[in-house]
Amino acid sequence: MQGSNHIFVTGGSSNSTEVVDINSPRSPCPAFAEYPLPNVKGAVGTFIAGRPVVCGGRSSVEDYYDACYGYVVANDSWVKGESMGERRFQATAIMIDSRRWWITGGFSGTHVYNTTEIYQPGKGFTKGTHQES
């Protein structure tokens, strides 16, 4: 999907995943494999190395997640990846570059975060602030 005219849409109250072709917005959206965590809300997502990745969120007032899943187009499945260091609901994500993702803030169910985590393939999540490498 990288370099295409498609938008990957996941989440919402239906817990479904679809791809929208921005050149044909009225065309039907094909359904994809259901996200592995039930009824997740407030998750954060991006693309890492061309793969859609979704992390965190919650499914109820008691169940907050630190889990991350990457979508594999080739076999229409979600694969569990590295977990964040904190359970984060309604966090914000910023792409640093095509392989690094900066996650900030969020809520754990008991704590509002003012911390950040940076994800990098092969290194997982590290706490702290962004530093050029």
C-alpha positions as CSV (number, residue, x, y, z in Angstrom):
1,M,0.0,0.0,0.0
2,Q,3.0,2.3,0.5
3,G,3.1,4.9,-2.3
4,S,-0.5,4.2,-3.3
5,N,-3.6,6.4,-3.2
6,H,-5.3,4.4,-0.5
7,I,-6.2,5.2,3.1
8,F,-6.1,2.5,5.7
9,V,-9.0,3.0,8.2
10,T,-9.3,0.9,11.4
11,G,-11.2,1.1,14.7
12,G,-14.4,2.9,15.5
13,S,-17.3,1.3,17.3
14,S,-17.5,-1.6,14.8
15,N,-13.8,-2.7,15.3
16,S,-13.5,-3.1,11.5
17,T,-10.7,-2.3,9.1
18,E,-11.2,-1.0,5.6
19,V,-9.1,0.6,2.8
20,V,-10.4,3.6,0.9
21,D,-9.2,4.4,-2.6
22,I,-9.0,8.2,-2.6
23,N,-9.3,8.2,-6.4
24,S,-12.7,6.4,-6.2
25,P,-14.2,7.5,-2.9
26,R,-17.6,6.1,-3.8
27,S,-16.3,2.6,-4.5
28,P,-17.0,0.0,-1.9
29,C,-14.4,-0.5,0.8
30,P,-13.2,-4.1,1.1
31,A,-13.3,-5.6,4.6
32,F,-10.1,-6.8,6.3
33,A,-9.3,-9.1,9.2
34,E,-10.9,-7.9,12.4
35,Y,-8.5,-6.2,14.9
36,P,-7.4,-8.7,17.5
37,L,-8.5,-6.8,20.6
38,P,-12.2,-6.6,21.1
39,N,-14.1,-3.3,20.9
40,V,-11.0,-1.2,21.1
41,K,-11.4,2.6,21.3
42,G,-8.9,5.4,21.5
43,A,-6.0,3.4,20.0
44,V,-3.3,5.2,18.0
45,G,-2.0,4.1,14.6
46,T,0.5,4.9,11.9
47,F,2.6,3.1,9.2
48,I,6.0,1.7,10.2
49,A,8.2,0.6,7.3
50,G,5.1,0.6,5.1
51,R,3.0,-1.6,7.4
52,P,-0.1,-0.3,9.3
53,V,0.5,-0.5,13.1
54,V,-2.1,0.2,15.8
55,C,-1.3,0.4,19.5
56,G,-3.0,0.9,22.8
57,G,-6.6,1.9,23.4
58,R,-9.1,0.4,25.8
59,S,-12.1,-1.9,25.5
60,S,-13.8,-0.9,28.8
61,V,-13.1,1.3,31.8
62,E,-11.0,-1.5,33.3
63,D,-9.2,-2.8,30.2
64,Y,-6.4,-0.5,28.9
65,Y,-3.8,-1.8,26.5
66,D,-0.1,-1.4,25.8
67,A,-0.3,-4.0,22.9
68,C,0.6,-3.2,19.3
69,Y,-0.4,-5.0,16.2
70,G,0.8,-4.7,12.6
71,Y,-1.4,-5.5,9.7
72,V,0.0,-8.0,7.1
73,V,-1.6,-7.3,3.7
74,A,-0.2,-10.6,2.1
75,N,-2.3,-12.8,4.3
76,D,-4.9,-10.4,5.7
77,S,-3.9,-10.8,9.3
78,W,-2.8,-8.8,12.4
79,V,0.5,-9.8,14.0
80,K,1.3,-8.9,17.6
81,G,4.4,-6.7,17.8
82,E,6.4,-4.9,20.5
83,S,4.2,-3.5,23.4
84,M,4.5,0.0,24.5
85,G,6.1,0.7,27.9
86,E,2.8,2.1,29.2
87,R,-0.9,1.4,28.7
88,R,-2.2,4.3,26.7
89,F,-5.7,5.4,25.7
90,Q,-6.2,8.4,23.5
91,A,-2.5,9.0,23.0
92,T,-1.1,11.0,20.1
93,A,1.4,9.8,17.6
94,I,3.9,11.7,15.4
95,M,5.9,10.2,12.6
96,I,9.6,11.0,13.1
97,D,10.5,9.4,9.8
98,S,9.4,6.3,7.8
99,R,10.8,3.9,10.5
100,R,10.3,5.8,13.8
101,W,7.1,6.7,15.6
102,W,6.8,9.1,18.6
103,I,3.8,8.4,20.9
104,T,2.9,11.1,23.5
105,G,0.4,11.4,26.3
106,G,-2.6,9.4,26.8
107,F,-4.5,8.0,29.8
108,S,-4.0,4.6,31.7
109,G,-7.3,4.5,33.5
110,T,-5.7,6.0,36.6
111,H,-3.0,8.3,35.3
112,V,-2.8,11.0,32.6
113,Y,0.6,10.8,30.9
114,N,3.0,13.6,30.1
115,T,5.6,11.1,28.9
116,T,6.7,9.9,25.5
117,E,7.8,6.7,23.9
118,I,9.6,6.2,20.6
119,Y,9.2,3.1,18.5
120,Q,11.9,1.8,16.2
121,P,11.8,-1.6,14.4
122,G,14.4,-3.9,16.0
123,K,14.7,-1.7,19.1
124,G,11.0,-1.6,20.2
125,F,9.8,1.3,22.4
126,T,12.2,3.5,24.4
127,K,11.2,6.3,26.8
128,G,12.2,9.8,26.5
129,T,12.4,12.6,24.0
130,H,13.3,12.5,20.3
131,Q,16.9,12.9,19.5
132,E,18.4,12.8,16.0
133,S,20.3,9.7,15.2
